[in-house]
Amino acid sequence: MSIGTGIVLFVIGAILTFALNFETGFINLDLVGYILMGAGVIVFVIGLVLMMRRRQSVTTVHSGIDPATGSGVTERRTSTTPDDVV
C-alpha cells in the first residue's frame, strides 16, 4: 500500500512541476510539486524497508514437568520473510 502511495505522490508532484505551465497568485505549483515528489520518495523508501523487514514470532508451550530436570517449558521460534507470506 505505501509503495503505491509513494508512486502516486511522486507522479502527481511531477505533473504539477513539469506538465502544468500556468501561474497562480496564491500558490507556487512548482514548489508544491517538488514537495509532493520528495514526500513520494520518502513514503516509497519507508514502504520498501517495512516490506523487507523480517518477521519473527516466539511461541512458548508449557507441556508439563519433566521429572528428571524439573523443567517443562518448550520454546519454538518461527521466522517468516515477506516471500513466505502468501
C-alpha positions in Angstrom: 0.0 0.0 0.0 2.7 2.5 0.9 4.8 1.8 -2.1 1.8 2.6 -4.4 1.1 5.7 -2.4 4.6 6.9 -2.8 4.5 6.4 -6.5 1.2 8.2 -6.8 2.5 11.2 -4.8 5.6 11.3 -6.9 3.6 11.2 -10.2 1.2 14.0 -9.0 4.2 16.1 -8.0 5.9 15.6 -11.3 2.7 16.6 -13.2 2.4 19.7 -11.1 6.1 20.6 -11.6 6.7 19.8 -15.2 3.4 19.5 -17.1 1.4 22.5 -15.9 2.5 25.8 -17.2 0.2 28.4 -15.7 0.8 30.9 -12.8 -1.4 31.3 -9.8 -1.1 34.3 -7.5 -1.6 32.5 -4.2 0.4 29.2 -4.6 3.6 28.2 -6.4 2.7 24.9 -8.2 6.4 24.1 -8.8 7.2 24.2 -5.1 4.1 22.0 -4.3 5.2 19.6 -7.0 8.7 19.3 -5.6 7.3 18.8 -2.1 5.0 16.0 -3.3 7.8 14.3 -5.2 10.0 14.4 -2.1 7.2 13.0 0.1 6.6 10.3 -2.5 10.2 9.2 -2.4 10.2 9.1 1.4 7.0 7.1 1.5 8.3 4.7 -1.2 11.6 4.1 0.7 9.7 3.5 4.0 7.4 1.0 2.3 10.4 -0.9 0.9 12.1 -1.0 4.3 9.0 -2.3 6.0 8.4 -4.9 3.3 12.0 -6.2 3.6 11.9 -6.4 7.4 12.0 -10.0 8.8 9.1 -11.0 10.9 9.7 -13.3 13.8 7.4 -14.8 16.4 8.1 -16.8 19.6 5.7 -19.4 20.9 6.2 -20.7 24.4 4.4 -24.0 25.1 4.1 -25.5 28.6 3.9 -29.2 28.2 4.1 -30.5 31.8 7.0 -31.0 34.1 9.8 -33.4 33.3 10.6 -35.4 36.4 14.3 -35.7 35.6 15.0 -32.0 35.2 12.0 -30.4 36.9 11.5 -28.2 33.8 8.7 -28.4 31.2 9.0 -25.4 29.0 9.4 -25.9 25.3 10.2 -22.9 23.1 9.6 -22.7 19.4 10.8 -19.9 17.1 9.3 -19.3 13.7 10.8 -16.8 11.3 9.0 -15.6 8.2 10.1 -13.4 5.4 7.7 -11.5 3.1 8.4 -14.2 0.5 6.9 -16.8 2.8 3.6 -15.0 3.2 1.0 -15.8 0.6 
